[in-house]
């Protein structure tokens, strides 16, 4: 049970923390989007991988919980330090992959 909760939490954190950066080029144009392109590329890879693992590995109930928690994190946390946020997101995804190979 703890293993399931931890994997749900890790996928939620990975998708939620990278979602804002993933959506940045679609909603904001100009200098900020161009200056943060390397961070956005990493965030996009992490976000899409987290969503892909959520859709492919989980049942319907877990998918909805993971996506709702990810949306909540994306809406409530600010993006003041994008490099730290994306690093935490990538670490969460890596930890999920480590737990996935164990279980």
C-alpha positions as CSV (number, residue, x, y, z in Angstrom):
1,X,0.0,0.0,0.0
2,X,2.8,2.4,0.9
3,X,4.5,1.6,-2.4
4,X,1.3,2.6,-4.4
5,X,0.9,5.8,-2.5
6,X,4.5,6.8,-2.9
7,X,4.4,6.1,-6.7
8,X,1.2,8.1,-7.0
9,X,2.8,11.0,-5.1
10,X,6.0,10.9,-7.2
11,X,4.1,11.0,-10.5
12,X,2.0,13.8,-9.2
13,X,5.0,15.8,-8.2
14,X,6.8,15.2,-11.4
15,X,3.8,16.2,-13.6
16,X,2.7,19.1,-11.3
17,X,6.1,20.8,-11.0
18,X,6.9,20.6,-14.7
19,X,3.4,21.5,-16.0
20,X,3.8,25.3,-15.8
21,X,7.1,25.3,-17.7
22,X,5.7,22.9,-20.3
23,X,2.8,25.3,-21.0
24,X,4.9,28.5,-21.0
25,X,5.6,28.6,-24.7
26,X,1.9,28.2,-25.5
27,X,0.6,31.0,-23.4
28,X,3.5,33.5,-23.2
29,X,5.6,34.7,-26.0
30,X,8.5,37.0,-26.1
31,X,11.7,37.4,-24.2
32,X,10.9,35.2,-21.2
33,X,10.0,32.2,-23.3
34,X,13.2,32.5,-25.4
35,X,15.5,33.0,-22.3
36,X,14.1,29.9,-20.5
37,X,14.2,27.6,-23.5
38,X,16.7,25.0,-22.0
39,X,14.6,24.7,-18.8
40,X,11.4,24.4,-20.9
41,X,12.9,21.6,-22.9
42,X,13.8,19.6,-19.8
43,X,10.4,20.4,-18.2
44,X,8.6,19.2,-21.4
45,X,10.4,15.9,-21.4
46,X,9.7,15.3,-17.7
47,X,6.1,16.3,-18.0
48,X,5.4,14.2,-21.0
49,X,7.2,11.2,-19.5
50,X,5.2,11.6,-16.3
51,X,1.9,11.8,-18.2
52,X,2.9,8.8,-20.3
53,X,3.7,6.7,-17.2
54,X,0.5,7.8,-15.5
55,X,-1.6,6.8,-18.5
56,X,0.1,3.5,-19.2
57,X,0.9,2.1,-15.7
58,X,-2.1,3.1,-13.6
59,X,-5.7,2.2,-13.3
60,X,-8.5,4.7,-13.9
61,X,-8.9,5.7,-10.3
62,X,-5.2,6.3,-9.9
63,X,-5.0,8.3,-13.1
64,X,-7.6,10.7,-11.9
65,X,-6.0,11.1,-8.5
66,X,-2.5,11.6,-10.0
67,X,-3.7,14.2,-12.6
68,X,-5.8,16.1,-10.1
69,X,-3.0,16.3,-7.6
70,X,-0.6,17.4,-10.4
71,X,-3.0,20.1,-11.4
72,X,-3.3,21.3,-7.8
73,X,0.5,21.5,-7.5
74,X,0.8,23.4,-10.7
75,X,-1.9,25.8,-9.7
76,X,-0.7,26.5,-6.2
77,X,3.1,26.6,-6.5
78,X,4.8,29.6,-8.1
79,X,7.5,29.3,-10.7
80,X,10.0,31.8,-9.1
81,X,13.0,29.4,-9.2
82,X,12.4,27.3,-12.4
83,X,15.7,25.4,-12.3
84,X,15.1,24.1,-8.8
85,X,11.5,23.3,-9.6
86,X,12.4,21.3,-12.7
87,X,15.3,19.6,-10.9
88,X,12.8,18.4,-8.2
89,X,10.4,17.3,-10.9
90,X,13.2,15.3,-12.6
91,X,14.3,13.7,-9.3
92,X,10.7,12.7,-8.6
93,X,10.4,11.0,-12.0
94,X,13.7,9.3,-11.5
95,X,12.6,8.0,-8.1
96,X,9.4,6.8,-9.6
97,X,11.3,4.9,-12.2
98,X,13.5,3.3,-9.5
99,X,10.4,2.2,-7.6
100,X,8.8,1.0,-10.7
101,X,11.7,-1.3,-11.5
102,X,11.5,-2.7,-7.9
103,X,7.8,-3.3,-7.9
